[in-house]
Amino acid sequence: MPPPEPEPLYLFTLLAVTICWLLPLWLYLRLPEVPCAIAGCRSELRSAMLAIARRTRPATRAIILSGSVDTCALLSAAALANEPFSHAITVLTGAESPDRNFSLAAAAERKALLHHVVETTPADLVKNYLPMCVRLLHTFDGMTIRNSLVIAAAMHKAAELGITDVVVGDGADELFGGYSFCWGDVDNPAQWSRKRDAMCAQWTFATSKLAAEYGLRSHSPYMEPSFVEWALARTGRVECIGVRPIQLTLGGEAIEHQTGMLVLREAFATLASWRRKDPIDVGSGISVIGVDGFWAEMISDDTFAKEAASAATRGFDITSKEHLAYFRAFECALGTGGAMLPSRRRS
């Protein structure tokens, strides 16, 4: 006589019990250790700040403070390391500069921090720093120059204050997917990590050259070898990229949006933790120079068309009036077509 069929209720109960036992194990094996990454980020950034503190002096060490996720995290990491900054420097080009409220509020939280705000205009930044930036960096690339004009002004101020060492946030966006072009590969985290690792293996920043021009040394905790090693080994796409409530303005409405740098945002609870990623040129307000209208009085439409056509015959693709202004400065500093360079750079 065949055995009786199991009761449906019994089978359901057995299945439920099995799921209850196996699901936590599956989650443990499959889900990244995000809380561990957050704790690790906090510890490693503190150690990186300590390493910089050991080779600098508190009285002559300053942070370039944009009020961004990465620079506000550095303020917190420095406090955690008991190595707070004496000075902070912010460059702003107008009342509506997105960095203004974030940087002022972040500095106000640190009672002993002397906050030096460089109030300037896009036109003055171009006038005062464009020739130097082109000469030092050997490029006329729009984004590079716009960002470098702001950094140069900050370094100039640091030198005037007698600062010897400046701390910056270079490397955070590259390590943790701060840029929107890093938010892809949703279904291929391994490929995301390969792309991130390759980018970080080749990263270069203008900061050190601009600092050296003013007799300063620049440091980024995010680029300390131990921190880079930890970040590449212990973080991947899931720890870095996701949808969170992001603010466009300080105290403004938070809107669910894809964003990067999750592990850094969550490791340090600052007033900028959920701020939108604004590049240097946007945050400072200098991005207006990327619009042709800014150059209208300096470069007419006719002049642009003629000079862009002439440059094209020599292999240079000039795409805007801003680009032409930088190209003019490039050739003025480095000769026709960059002839004074060991090898020509066309950008």
N, C-alpha and C positions, 0 to 999 in steps of 0.2 A: 504494500500500500504506500503510495507516494506521500512525502511529508507535506504538511499543510502549507499553503502559501503564506508568507509573512503579511501581517496586517499593514495596510497603508500607513496608519498612524505610527507604527513601529519604525517603518522605513524613513518616514519624515523626521522622527526624533533622532534616529541614528545619523542622518545626514546633517541635521542642525548641530548635533554635538561635534561631529567631525569638523564642520566648518569653524565652529567656535575654537577648536583646538588648533586648526591649521592656519586660520587667517592671521592671527598675531605673528606666527612664525614666518608666513609669507611676507607680511609687511616688514618685519625685521630684516629679512634677507633682501627685499626688493627696493625699499624706500631709502634714499640717501640719508645719511645721518646729519640732517640739517641743524638740529640743536647743537651737536658736537662742532659743526663748522662755525656756528655763531660764537660759541665759547672760544674756539680756537682763534677766530679772527680777533676777538677782543684781547686775548693773551698775546698773540703774535704781534699785533700792532703796538701794544704797550712795550714789548721787547724791542721793536724797531725804533720806537721813540727813545728808549733808554740808550740804545746804541748810538744814536745821533747826539744825545745829550752828553755822552761821555767824550765826544770829540769837539764839542762846542761849549761856549760860555753862556749862561742864562741871560746875562745883561746885554749881550750883543747878538742874541738869537731872535729872529722874528718869523712869523708865519705870514704868508701871503693869503689873506682871508677873503674868499669870495662869498662865503656863506653857503657854499655848496655842500652836498652830502659828504664828500671826501674831506674838505677842509674843516668842517665842523666836527667830523669824527676824529680828526687829528687833535683838535682842542681837547676833546674828551680823553683821548688816549694819553695825551701829555699830562693831564690832570691825574689820570689813573697811575701813571708812572711817577707821580710827584715831581714832575719836571715841567711846570706850566710855563707858557710863553710870557716874556716881558712886553713884547711889541707885536702888533698885528698891523698889516698894511692892506688897504683896499683901494682899488682904482675905479672911479665911477665917472660916467660921462653925461649924466643928466638925472633929473628928478625921478624919471620913470625907469631907471636902470634896475632890472630885476634883482641884482645883487644887493641893492641898497638896504632894504628892510631886513633881509636875512643876515647880512654881515653886521649891521648895527645891533641887531638883537642878540646875535651870538656873542659879540664882543661885550655887550652890556652884562651878560651873565657871568663874565670873568672880572671880578672887581679890581684885580691888580693889573689887568691887561691895558696897556696904553694902545689905543686904536687910532691909527693915523689914516685918515681918509684923503685920498688925492682926488680933488674935484677938478675935472678938466673937461675938454670937449674933444669930439672926434677929430676936428680940424687941427687942434693943437697936438694931438698924438701923432697925426700924420706929419705935421711940420717938424716936430721935435725928434721923432724917433724912426721915421721911415728910412732915411739914408743909412743909419747905423744898422737897422735890422736886416736890410738887404745885403749890406757889406758883410755882416757877420754870418748870415745864414745861407748866403749864395742861392737865393730863390726869389721868385716873384709870385709864388702861389698865394692866392687870396686868403684862404683860411689861416695858413701859417703866419702870414704877415699881420693880419688883423689881431690874432691872439698875441703875437709877439710884441705889438705896439703897447698893449696893456701890460704885459709882463715887464717890458723895458721901463715903463713909467714907475712900476712898483720897485724895481731894482734901483732906479735913480733915487727914489725917496729913501730906500733903505740905506744907501750910501750916504745921503745927506744926514741921516740920523746916527751915523757911526756904527751901524749894524755890520757885522762881519759874515753872518751865516743866515741864510733864508731857507725856510722849510716850506715845501710846496706839495701839492697833491698828485703830482705826475705818477702815472702808472695804475691808479685805481680803476679808471674806466676800462683800460685794456685788460686788466686781470679779471674784473668782475662783470664785464658786459655792459658798461655804462652807455655805450653808443647804440642807437637804434639799429644800425646795420649788424649788430651782434645778437639780435633777438630771434634769428631764424633757427633752422635745424631742430624744430620742435620734436620731431620723431627720430632724431639721430643725435643724441647727446654726445656720443663718442666723436662724431665729426665736429660738433661744436667745440669740444675740448681740443681737438687737433688744430682747428683754426685759431682758437685763442692762444694756444701754446706757441704756434708759429708766429703770430703777431707779436707776442711778448719777447720772443727770441730775437726779433729784429727792431724793437722799438728804439726810437731816437726822439729826443726832446730838445727844444731850443733853449730851455731854461738855463742850463749850465753855461752856455756861451754868453747869454745876456747877463748873467750874474758876474761872470769873469770880467766882462767889459767894465764893470764898476768896482772891480777889486773884491768881489764877494764870492762866497762858496754856496752852492745850492745843494739841498738834501731833500730826498723824498723817502719817508718811511715805507711807502708802498714799493719802492725799488730796492730796499735793503735785501741782500741775497737770501737771508733766512726767511723773510716774509714772502718773497717771490716763490721760493721753494715750497713753502707751506701752501700757498694759494694754488699753485699749479697741481700739487699732489692731492689736496684735500677739498677742492671745490670744483664743481662742474656746472652744467647748465641749470639744473634744478636748484642749486644753492644760489644761483645768480640772477636768473630770469623768471619773471612771473607777473601776474596781474595783482595790483595792489591799489589802494586809494592814494592818488597822487595830487599834490597841491601845486597850482600855478603861482600862487602868491602866499606870503606869510599870513596864516590865519584864514586863508580863503577856503572855498569849498574843495573837498577832496573828491576826485572823480576816479572811478575804477579804470585803470589803464595798464597796458603792458609796460614794464620797466625793467631796468637792470640793477646790478649792485645790491641785490636783496640781502646777501650775507652781511655786507657792511652796514646797510640801513638798519638791520635788526640787531647788530652787535652793539651799536652805540645809539642810544635813544637821545637824539638831539632835535632841536627845533627845525632842522633841515632834513631829518631822516626821510621824509616822504615828499621832499621837494622834487619838482620836475628837473630832469637833466637839462641844464642850459650850458652850452659851450661858453668859453671865456668871452668871445666877442658878443654873444647875446646877453650874458649876465651883466657885463660892464656897460652895455649900451652902444658899443662901437660898431655893431653890425650894420648900422645905417650907411656906413661908407661902402657897403657892398652894392648899393643901389646907384644906378647911373645918375640919378638926379643930384646926388651929393656932389658929383664932379662936373656938373653942367657949366659952371662958370670957369672952370679950369680947362675943360676939354670939350670943344664943340662936337656936334655930330659929324660934321665934315672932317675935322681933324682926326677924330677917332677912326673913321672909315679909311682915310688915307694911310694913317700910321699902322693900323691893323693889317691893311693890305700889304704894306711894305714889309712888315715883320713876317708875314706869311711867306713871302718870297725867300726869306732866309730860314724858313722852317719853324717859326714860332707862331703858335695859335693863340691870338689875343682875343679873349671872349667878352670883355666888358671894359668900360672906362676905368674902373678900379684896377683891373688887370693891366691896362695900358700904363696907368700912373706908376704901378709897381715895376713894370718892365722898363719904363724910362729911368727910374731910380736904379734898377739893376744894371743897365748899360752905363749909366753915369758913374756908378761905383766900380764896375768890374769890366768895363770896356765893351765895345760892340759885340753883341752876341755872347757876352761873358768871356771875352778873349783872355782876360787876365787869370781865369780859373785854370787849374791843372787839367781839368776835363770839363767840358761844357755841360751845364744842367739846364734843360729846357722844361720849365714848369710854370 
